[in-house]
Amino acid sequence: MADPLDKATSKAPATLGEGCLSRYDPDDMSPEDGTEFPGAAELWEQLQQEPDSPPKPA
């Protein structure tokens, strides 16, 4: 089993911006910095097809 602390000590991607506008630099990221979500396109299509319903009163 891999040591979970190994990933915590790896190099994080560079960031752009400051404060609440800070974000990872996409040019500095590699496939190991993110996650793979093969069903993302299908989920997006499904969510776009659902009818909008008015919010329920609390």
PQR file with spaces between the fields and no chain letter, atoms N, CA, C, O and H, PARSE charges and radii, in Angstrom:
ATOM       1  N    MET     1       0.853   -1.171    0.000 -0.4000 1.5000
ATOM       2  CA   MET     1       0.000    0.000    0.000 -0.0000 2.0000
ATOM       3  C    MET     1       0.905    1.242    0.000  0.5500 1.7000
ATOM       4  O    MET     1       1.899    1.296    0.725 -0.5500 1.4000
ATOM       5  N    ALA     2       0.555    2.216   -0.805 -0.4000 1.5000
ATOM       6  CA   ALA     2       1.346    3.442   -0.916 -0.0000 2.0000
ATOM       7  C    ALA     2       1.172    4.298    0.335  0.5500 1.7000
ATOM       8  O    ALA     2       0.098    4.331    0.936 -0.5500 1.4000
ATOM       9  H    ALA     2      -0.252    2.172   -1.394  0.4000 1.0000
ATOM      10  N    ASP     3       2.227    4.976    0.709 -0.4000 1.5000
ATOM      11  CA   ASP     3       2.188    5.864    1.857 -0.0000 2.0000
ATOM      12  C    ASP     3       1.423    7.136    1.478  0.5500 1.7000
ATOM      13  O    ASP     3       1.827    7.822    0.539 -0.5500 1.4000
ATOM      14  H    ASP     3       3.099    4.949    0.220  0.4000 1.0000
ATOM      15  N    PRO     4       0.322    7.477    2.182 -0.5600 1.5000
ATOM      16  CA   PRO     4      -0.460    8.667    1.821  0.2800 2.0000
ATOM      17  C    PRO     4       0.325    9.968    1.967  0.5500 1.7000
ATOM      18  O    PRO     4      -0.026   10.969    1.342 -0.5500 1.4000
ATOM      19  N    LEU     5       1.373    9.972    2.777 -0.4000 1.5000
ATOM      20  CA   LEU     5       2.147   11.192    2.952 -0.0000 2.0000
ATOM      21  C    LEU     5       3.079   11.459    1.772  0.5500 1.7000
ATOM      22  O    LEU     5       3.558   12.582    1.611 -0.5500 1.4000
ATOM      23  H    LEU     5       1.658    9.159    3.285  0.4000 1.0000
ATOM      24  N    ASP     6       3.345   10.443    0.941 -0.4000 1.5000
ATOM      25  CA   ASP     6       4.196   10.654   -0.225 -0.0000 2.0000
ATOM      26  C    ASP     6       3.607   11.718   -1.148  0.5500 1.7000
ATOM      27  O    ASP     6       4.338   12.569   -1.654 -0.5500 1.4000
ATOM      28  H    ASP     6       2.956    9.531    1.071  0.4000 1.0000
ATOM      29  N    LYS     7       2.311   11.679   -1.368 -0.4000 1.5000
ATOM      30  CA   LYS     7       1.662   12.642   -2.251 -0.0000 2.0000
ATOM      31  C    LYS     7       1.658   14.041   -1.620  0.5500 1.7000
ATOM      32  O    LYS     7       1.753   15.042   -2.330 -0.5500 1.4000
ATOM      33  H    LYS     7       1.718   10.988   -0.957  0.4000 1.0000
ATOM      34  N    ALA     8       1.552   14.106   -0.318 -0.4000 1.5000
ATOM      35  CA   ALA     8       1.501   15.402    0.370 -0.0000 2.0000
ATOM      36  C    ALA     8       2.819   16.157    0.237  0.5500 1.7000
ATOM      37  O    ALA     8       2.838   17.385    0.328 -0.5500 1.4000
ATOM      38  H    ALA     8       1.475   13.293    0.259  0.4000 1.0000
ATOM      39  N    THR     9       3.896   15.454    0.027 -0.4000 1.5000
ATOM      40  CA   THR     9       5.179   16.126   -0.064 -0.0000 2.0000
ATOM      41  C    THR     9       5.590   16.380   -1.510  0.5500 1.7000
ATOM      42  O    THR     9       6.670   16.915   -1.758 -0.5500 1.4000
ATOM      43  H    THR     9       3.880   14.457   -0.047  0.4000 1.0000
ATOM      44  N    SER    10       4.746   16.005   -2.465 -0.4000 1.5000
ATOM      45  CA   SER    10       5.101   16.229   -3.865 -0.0000 2.0000
ATOM      46  C    SER    10       4.957   17.710   -4.215  0.5500 1.7000
ATOM      47  O    SER    10       4.300   18.467   -3.501 -0.5500 1.4000
ATOM      48  H    SER    10       3.868   15.570   -2.263  0.4000 1.0000
ATOM      49  N    LYS    11       5.575   18.106   -5.313 -0.4000 1.5000
ATOM      50  CA   LYS    11       5.562   19.499   -5.754 -0.0000 2.0000
ATOM      51  C    LYS    11       4.167   19.884   -6.244  0.5500 1.7000
ATOM      52  O    LYS    11       3.599   19.216   -7.107 -0.5500 1.4000
ATOM      53  H    LYS    11       6.109   17.491   -5.894  0.4000 1.0000
ATOM      54  N    ALA    12       3.633   20.944   -5.698 -0.4000 1.5000
ATOM      55  CA   ALA    12       2.344   21.460   -6.141 -0.0000 2.0000
ATOM      56  C    ALA    12       2.567   22.323   -7.379  0.5500 1.7000
ATOM      57  O    ALA    12       3.633   22.921   -7.527 -0.5500 1.4000
ATOM      58  H    ALA    12       4.095   21.487   -4.996  0.4000 1.0000
ATOM      59  N    PRO    13       1.577   22.395   -8.271 -0.5600 1.5000
ATOM      60  CA   PRO    13       1.717   23.259   -9.451  0.2800 2.0000
ATOM      61  C    PRO    13       1.826   24.723   -9.052  0.5500 1.7000
ATOM      62  O    PRO    13       1.358   25.124   -7.986 -0.5500 1.4000
ATOM      63  N    ALA    14       2.436   25.503   -9.903 -0.4000 1.5000
ATOM      64  CA   ALA    14       2.552   26.944   -9.668 -0.0000 2.0000
ATOM      65  C    ALA    14       1.160   27.578   -9.678  0.5500 1.7000
ATOM      66  O    ALA    14       0.222   27.032  -10.259 -0.5500 1.4000
ATOM      67  H    ALA    14       2.816   25.177  -10.768  0.4000 1.0000
ATOM      68  N    THR    15       1.040   28.718   -9.039 -0.4000 1.5000
ATOM      69  CA   THR    15      -0.246   29.409   -9.009 -0.0000 2.0000
ATOM      70  C    THR    15      -0.149   30.759   -9.711  0.5500 1.7000
ATOM      71  O    THR    15       0.930   31.336   -9.843 -0.5500 1.4000
ATOM      72  H    THR    15       1.802   29.162   -8.567  0.4000 1.0000
ATOM      73  N    LEU    16      -1.290   31.239  -10.151 -0.4000 1.5000
ATOM      74  CA   LEU    16      -1.430   32.555  -10.771 -0.0000 2.0000
ATOM      75  C    LEU    16      -2.359   33.375   -9.901  0.5500 1.7000
ATOM      76  O    LEU    16      -3.257   32.819   -9.268 -0.5500 1.4000
ATOM      77  H    LEU    16      -2.167   30.770  -10.044  0.4000 1.0000
ATOM      78  N    GLY    17      -2.169   34.671   -9.853 -0.4000 1.5000
ATOM      79  CA   GLY    17      -3.047   35.548   -9.089 -0.0000 2.0000
ATOM      80  C    GLY    17      -2.746   35.498   -7.606  0.5500 1.7000
ATOM      81  O    GLY    17      -1.878   34.752   -7.154 -0.5500 1.4000
ATOM      82  H    GLY    17      -1.440   35.123  -10.367  0.4000 1.0000
ATOM      83  N    GLU    18      -3.482   36.308   -6.856 -0.4000 1.5000
ATOM      84  CA   GLU    18      -3.292   36.378   -5.413 -0.0000 2.0000
ATOM      85  C    GLU    18      -4.636   36.387   -4.712  0.5500 1.7000
ATOM      86  O    GLU    18      -5.656   36.752   -5.296 -0.5500 1.4000
ATOM      87  H    GLU    18      -4.187   36.915   -7.224  0.4000 1.0000
ATOM      88  N    GLY    19      -4.624   35.984   -3.457 -0.4000 1.5000
ATOM      89  CA   GLY    19      -5.823   36.019   -2.631 -0.0000 2.0000
ATOM      90  C    GLY    19      -6.932   35.150   -3.195  0.5500 1.7000
ATOM      91  O    GLY    19      -6.697   34.005   -3.581 -0.5500 1.4000
ATOM      92  H    GLY    19      -3.795   35.688   -2.982  0.4000 1.0000
ATOM      93  N    CYS    20      -8.149   35.700   -3.243 -0.4000 1.5000
ATOM      94  CA   CYS    20      -9.291   34.920   -3.712 -0.0000 2.0000
ATOM      95  C    CYS    20      -9.233   34.668   -5.219  0.5500 1.7000
ATOM      96  O    CYS    20     -10.009   33.864   -5.737 -0.5500 1.4000
ATOM      97  H    CYS    20      -8.340   36.630   -2.930  0.4000 1.0000
ATOM      98  N    LEU    21      -8.333   35.337   -5.924 -0.4000 1.5000
ATOM      99  CA   LEU    21      -8.175   35.113   -7.365 -0.0000 2.0000
ATOM     100  C    LEU    21      -7.063   34.118   -7.674  0.5500 1.7000
ATOM     101  O    LEU    21      -6.752   33.884   -8.842 -0.5500 1.4000
ATOM     102  H    LEU    21      -7.703   35.990   -5.503  0.4000 1.0000
ATOM     103  N    SER    22      -6.462   33.529   -6.644 -0.4000 1.5000
ATOM     104  CA   SER    22      -5.383   32.569   -6.831 -0.0000 2.0000
ATOM     105  C    SER    22      -5.924   31.280   -7.446  0.5500 1.7000
ATOM     106  O    SER    22      -6.976   30.784   -7.042 -0.5500 1.4000
ATOM     107  H    SER    22      -6.715   33.719   -5.696  0.4000 1.0000
ATOM     108  N    ARG    23      -5.207   30.750   -8.413 -0.4000 1.5000
ATOM     109  CA   ARG    23      -5.608   29.503   -9.071 -0.0000 2.0000
ATOM     110  C    ARG    23      -4.353   28.812   -9.586  0.5500 1.7000
ATOM     111  O    ARG    23      -3.312   29.445   -9.766 -0.5500 1.4000
ATOM     112  H    ARG    23      -4.353   31.153   -8.742  0.4000 1.0000
ATOM     113  N    TYR    24      -4.459   27.512   -9.820 -0.4000 1.5000
ATOM     114  CA   TYR    24      -3.315   26.775  -10.357 -0.0000 2.0000
ATOM     115  C    TYR    24      -3.062   27.182  -11.797  0.5500 1.7000
ATOM     116  O    TYR    24      -3.997   27.435  -12.557 -0.5500 1.4000
ATOM     117  H    TYR    24      -5.305   26.997   -9.674  0.4000 1.0000
ATOM     118  N    ASP    25      -1.797   27.242  -12.164 -0.4000 1.5000
ATOM     119  CA   ASP    25      -1.399   27.562  -13.530 -0.0000 2.0000
ATOM     120  C    ASP    25      -1.616   26.328  -14.393  0.5500 1.7000
ATOM     121  O    ASP    25      -0.932   25.324  -14.192 -0.5500 1.4000
ATOM     122  H    ASP    25      -1.037   27.036  -11.547  0.4000 1.0000
ATOM     123  N    PRO    26      -2.549   26.365  -15.351 -0.5600 1.5000
ATOM     124  CA   PRO    26      -2.822   25.174  -16.173  0.2800 2.0000
ATOM     125  C    PRO    26      -1.601   24.722  -16.966  0.5500 1.7000
ATOM     126  O    PRO    26      -1.466   23.534  -17.255 -0.5500 1.4000
ATOM     127  N    ASP    27      -0.705   25.649  -17.326 -0.4000 1.5000
ATOM     128  CA   ASP    27       0.480   25.270  -18.087 -0.0000 2.0000
ATOM     129  C    ASP    27       1.487   24.491  -17.242  0.5500 1.7000
ATOM     130  O    ASP    27       2.341   23.792  -17.786 -0.5500 1.4000
ATOM     131  H    ASP    27      -0.815   26.615  -17.091  0.4000 1.0000
ATOM     132  N    ASP    28       1.394   24.605  -15.923 -0.4000 1.5000
ATOM     133  CA   ASP    28       2.323   23.915  -15.030 -0.0000 2.0000
ATOM     134  C    ASP    28       1.761   22.586  -14.529  0.5500 1.7000
ATOM     135  O    ASP    28       2.459   21.843  -13.840 -0.5500 1.4000
ATOM     136  H    ASP    28       0.700   25.173  -15.480  0.4000 1.0000
ATOM     137  N    MET    29       0.515   22.281  -14.865 -0.4000 1.5000
ATOM     138  CA   MET    29      -0.117   21.058  -14.359 -0.0000 2.0000
ATOM     139  C    MET    29       0.154   19.880  -15.278  0.5500 1.7000
ATOM     140  O    MET    29       0.362   20.038  -16.481 -0.5500 1.4000
ATOM     141  H    MET    29      -0.052   22.885  -15.424  0.4000 1.0000
ATOM     142  N    SER    30       0.148   18.701  -14.683 -0.4000 1.5000
ATOM     143  CA   SER    30       0.321   17.458  -15.420 -0.0000 2.0000
ATOM     144  C    SER    30      -0.887   16.561  -15.128  0.5500 1.7000
ATOM     145  O    SER    30      -1.688   16.889  -14.253 -0.5500 1.4000
ATOM     146  H    SER    30      -0.021   18.573  -13.705  0.4000 1.0000
ATOM     147  N    PRO    31      -1.034   15.460  -15.825 -0.5600 1.5000
ATOM     148  CA   PRO    31      -2.163   14.563  -15.548  0.2800 2.0000
ATOM     149  C    PRO    31      -2.189   14.058  -14.103  0.5500 1.7000
ATOM     150  O    PRO    31      -3.255   13.697  -13.605 -0.5500 1.4000
ATOM     151  N    GLU    32      -1.062   14.024  -13.432 -0.4000 1.5000
ATOM     152  CA   GLU    32      -1.026   13.555  -12.055 -0.0000 2.0000
ATOM     153  C    GLU    32      -1.547   14.592  -11.066  0.5500 1.7000
ATOM     154  O    GLU    32      -1.790   14.254   -9.907 -0.5500 1.4000
ATOM     155  H    GLU    32      -0.196   14.316  -13.837  0.4000 1.0000
ATOM     156  N    ASP    33      -1.726   15.847  -11.488 -0.4000 1.5000
ATOM     157  CA   ASP    33      -2.204   16.894  -10.586 -0.0000 2.0000
ATOM     158  C    ASP    33      -3.723   16.921  -10.470  0.5500 1.7000
ATOM     159  O    ASP    33      -4.245   17.534   -9.539 -0.5500 1.4000
ATOM     160  H    ASP    33      -1.529   16.121  -12.429  0.4000 1.0000
ATOM     161  N    GLY    34      -4.435   16.292  -11.363 -0.4000 1.5000
ATOM     162  CA   GLY    34      -5.894   16.341  -11.336 -0.0000 2.0000
ATOM     163  C    GLY    34      -6.496   14.970  -11.148  0.5500 1.7000
ATOM     164  O    GLY    34      -5.827   14.032  -10.715 -0.5500 1.4000
ATOM     165  H    GLY    34      -4.011   15.794  -12.119  0.4000 1.0000
ATOM     166  N    THR    35      -7.754   14.870  -11.474 -0.4000 1.5000
ATOM     167  CA   THR    35      -8.441   13.594  -11.405 -0.0000 2.0000
ATOM     168  C    THR    35      -9.015   13.284  -12.771  0.5500 1.7000
ATOM     169  O    THR    35      -9.222   14.176  -13.594 -0.5500 1.4000
ATOM     170  H    THR    35      -8.297   15.632  -11.826  0.4000 1.0000
ATOM     171  N    GLU    36      -9.264   12.030  -12.994 -0.4000 1.5000
ATOM     172  CA   GLU    36      -9.864   11.621  -14.248 -0.0000 2.0000
ATOM     173  C    GLU    36     -11.337   11.345  -13.992  0.5500 1.7000
ATOM     174  O    GLU    36     -11.675   10.580  -13.089 -0.5500 1.4000
ATOM     175  H    GLU    36      -9.096   11.306  -12.325  0.4000 1.0000
ATOM     176  N    PHE    37     -12.194   11.943  -14.757 -0.4000 1.5000
ATOM     177  CA   PHE    37     -13.632   11.761  -14.598 -0.0000 2.0000
ATOM     178  C    PHE    37     -14.212   11.470  -15.979  0.5500 1.7000
ATOM     179  O    PHE    37     -14.711   12.373  -16.650 -0.5500 1.4000
ATOM     180  H    PHE    37     -11.920   12.564  -15.491  0.4000 1.0000
ATOM     181  N    PRO    38     -14.143   10.202  -16.404 -0.5600 1.5000
ATOM     182  CA   PRO    38     -14.574    9.862  -17.755  0.2800 2.0000
ATOM     183  C    PRO    38     -16.064   10.114  -18.006  0.5500 1.7000
ATOM     184  O    PRO    38     -16.464   10.268  -19.160 -0.5500 1.4000
ATOM     185  N    GLY    39     -16.881   10.159  -16.979 -0.4000 1.5000
ATOM     186  CA   GLY    39     -18.309   10.362  -17.171 -0.0000 2.0000
ATOM     187  C    GLY    39     -18.735   11.818  -17.090  0.5500 1.7000
ATOM     188  O    GLY    39     -19.932   12.099  -17.026 -0.5500 1.4000
ATOM     189  H    GLY    39     -16.556   10.034  -16.041  0.4000 1.0000
ATOM     190  N    ALA    40     -17.793   12.750  -17.092 -0.4000 1.5000
ATOM     191  CA   ALA    40     -18.135   14.161  -16.918 -0.0000 2.0000
ATOM     192  C    ALA    40     -19.023   14.680  -18.047  0.5500 1.7000
ATOM     193  O    ALA    40     -19.993   15.391  -17.784 -0.5500 1.4000
ATOM     194  H    ALA    40     -16.821   12.521  -17.144  0.4000 1.0000
ATOM     195  N    ALA    41     -18.715   14.344  -19.277 -0.4000 1.5000
ATOM     196  CA   ALA    41     -19.509   14.846  -20.409 -0.0000 2.0000
ATOM     197  C    ALA    41     -20.941   14.315  -20.337  0.5500 1.7000
ATOM     198  O    ALA    41     -21.891   15.057  -20.588 -0.5500 1.4000
ATOM     199  H    ALA    41     -17.927   13.767  -19.490  0.4000 1.0000
ATOM     200  N    GLU    42     -21.097   13.047  -19.999 -0.4000 1.5000
ATOM     201  CA   GLU    42     -22.435   12.465  -19.899 -0.0000 2.0000
ATOM     202  C    GLU    42     -23.225   13.100  -18.751  0.5500 1.7000
ATOM     203  O    GLU    42     -24.415   13.381  -18.896 -0.5500 1.4000
ATOM     204  H    GLU    42     -20.325   12.445  -19.795  0.4000 1.0000
ATOM     205  N    LEU    43     -22.566   13.325  -17.617 -0.4000 1.5000
ATOM     206  CA   LEU    43     -23.236   13.961  -16.487 -0.0000 2.0000
ATOM     207  C    LEU    43     -23.661   15.380  -16.847  0.5500 1.7000
ATOM     208  O    LEU    43     -24.770   15.797  -16.512 -0.5500 1.4000
ATOM     209  H    LEU    43     -21.600   13.096  -17.499  0.4000 1.0000
ATOM     210  N    TRP    44     -22.794   16.124  -17.523 -0.4000 1.5000
ATOM     211  CA   TRP    44     -23.124   17.491  -17.935 -0.0000 2.0000
ATOM     212  C    TRP    44     -24.353   17.485  -18.845  0.5500 1.7000
ATOM     213  O    TRP    44     -25.258   18.299  -18.663 -0.5500 1.4000
ATOM     214  H    TRP    44     -21.893   15.785  -17.795  0.4000 1.0000
ATOM     215  N    GLU    45     -24.395   16.587  -19.809 -0.4000 1.5000
ATOM     216  CA   GLU    45     -25.558   16.497  -20.707 -0.0000 2.0000
ATOM     217  C    GLU    45     -26.826   16.183  -19.922  0.5500 1.7000
ATOM     218  O    GLU    45     -27.876   16.776  -20.171 -0.5500 1.4000
ATOM     219  H    GLU    45     -23.660   15.925  -19.957  0.4000 1.0000
ATOM     220  N    GLN    46     -26.733   15.257  -18.979 -0.4000 1.5000
ATOM     221  CA   GLN    46     -27.899   14.885  -18.172 -0.0000 2.0000
ATOM     222  C    GLN    46     -28.391   16.078  -17.352  0.5500 1.7000
ATOM     223  O    GLN    46     -29.596   16.317  -17.271 -0.5500 1.4000
ATOM     224  H    GLN    46     -25.880   14.775  -18.776  0.4000 1.0000
ATOM     225  N    LEU    47     -27.483   16.817  -16.753 -0.4000 1.5000
ATOM     226  CA   LEU    47     -27.877   17.964  -15.948 -0.0000 2.0000
ATOM     227  C    LEU    47     -28.479   19.070  -16.798  0.5500 1.7000
ATOM     228  O    LEU    47     -29.360   19.793  -16.331 -0.5500 1.4000
ATOM     229  H    LEU    47     -26.504   16.622  -16.819  0.4000 1.0000
ATOM     230  N    GLN    48     -28.026   19.217  -18.028 -0.4000 1.5000
ATOM     231  CA   GLN    48     -28.565   20.246  -18.907 -0.0000 2.0000
ATOM     232  C    GLN    48     -29.964   19.905  -19.389  0.5500 1.7000
ATOM     233  O    GLN    48     -30.723   20.806  -19.747 -0.5500 1.4000
ATOM     234  H    GLN    48     -27.310   18.630  -18.407  0.4000 1.0000
ATOM     235  N    GLN    49     -30.325   18.634  -19.409 -0.4000 1.5000
ATOM     236  CA   GLN    49     -31.636   18.211  -19.903 -0.0000 2.0000
ATOM     237  C    GLN    49     -32.708   18.211  -18.827  0.5500 1.7000
ATOM     238  O    GLN    49     -33.895   18.154  -19.148 -0.5500 1.4000
ATOM     239  H    GLN    49     -29.709   17.902  -19.119  0.4000 1.0000
ATOM     240  N    GLU    50     -32.320   18.274  -17.549 -0.4000 1.5000
ATOM     241  CA   GLU    50     -33.309   18.268  -16.476 -0.0000 2.0000
ATOM     242  C    GLU    50     -34.091   19.575  -16.493  0.5500 1.7000
ATOM     243  O    GLU    50     -33.501   20.645  -16.651 -0.5500 1.4000
ATOM     244  H    GLU    50     -31.356   18.320  -17.287  0.4000 1.0000
ATOM     245  N    PRO    51     -35.408   19.503  -16.332 -0.5600 1.5000
ATOM     246  CA   PRO    51     -36.208   20.734  -16.329  0.2800 2.0000
ATOM     247  C    PRO    51     -35.914   21.563  -15.089  0.5500 1.7000
ATOM     248  O    PRO    51     -35.662   21.033  -14.006 -0.5500 1.4000
ATOM     249  N    ASP    52     -35.951   22.872  -15.275 -0.4000 1.5000
ATOM     250  CA   ASP    52     -35.743   23.777  -14.146 -0.0000 2.0000
ATOM     251  C    ASP    52     -37.011   23.764  -13.296  0.5500 1.7000
ATOM     252  O    ASP    52     -38.119   23.904  -13.813 -0.5500 1.4000
ATOM     253  H    ASP    52     -36.156   23.302  -16.154  0.4000 1.0000
ATOM     254  N    SER    53     -36.836   23.595  -12.004 -0.4000 1.5000
ATOM     255  CA   SER    53     -37.981   23.627  -11.103 -0.0000 2.0000
ATOM     256  C    SER    53     -37.810   24.819  -10.174  0.5500 1.7000
ATOM     257  O    SER    53     -36.692   25.130   -9.764 -0.5500 1.4000
ATOM     258  H    SER    53     -35.936   23.481  -11.584  0.4000 1.0000
ATOM     259  N    PRO    54     -38.914   25.493   -9.838 -0.5600 1.5000
ATOM     260  CA   PRO    54     -38.809   26.633   -8.937  0.2800 2.0000
ATOM     261  C    PRO    54     -38.352   26.176   -7.556  0.5500 1.7000
ATOM     262  O    PRO    54     -38.676   25.066   -7.135 -0.5500 1.4000
ATOM     263  N    PRO    55     -37.614   27.007   -6.855 -0.5600 1.5000
ATOM     264  CA   PRO    55     -37.163   26.613   -5.511  0.2800 2.0000
ATOM     265  C    PRO    55     -38.352   26.462   -4.560  0.5500 1.7000
ATOM     266  O    PRO    55     -39.322   27.218   -4.628 -0.5500 1.4000
ATOM     267  N    LYS    56     -38.255   25.485   -3.686 -0.4000 1.5000
ATOM     268  CA   LYS    56     -39.318   25.237   -2.716 -0.0000 2.0000
ATOM     269  C    LYS    56     -39.140   26.208   -1.544  0.5500 1.7000
ATOM     270  O    LYS    56     -38.014   26.461   -1.114 -0.5500 1.4000
ATOM     271  H    LYS    56     -37.467   24.871   -3.631  0.4000 1.0000
ATOM     272  N    PRO    57     -40.234   26.745   -1.033 -0.5600 1.5000
ATOM     273  CA   PRO    57     -40.128   27.643    0.126  0.2800 2.0000
ATOM     274  C    PRO    57     -39.629   26.878    1.353  0.5500 1.7000
ATOM     275  O    PRO    57     -39.944   25.702    1.533 -0.5500 1.4000
ATOM     276  N    ALA    58     -38.861   27.549    2.177 -0.4000 1.5000
ATOM     277  CA   ALA    58     -38.278   26.904    3.360 -0.0000 2.0000
ATOM     278  C    ALA    58     -39.258   26.827    4.504  0.5500 1.7000
ATOM     279  O    ALA    58     -38.922   26.312    5.571 -0.5500 1.4000
ATOM     280  H    ALA    58     -38.606   28.505    2.030  0.4000 1.0000
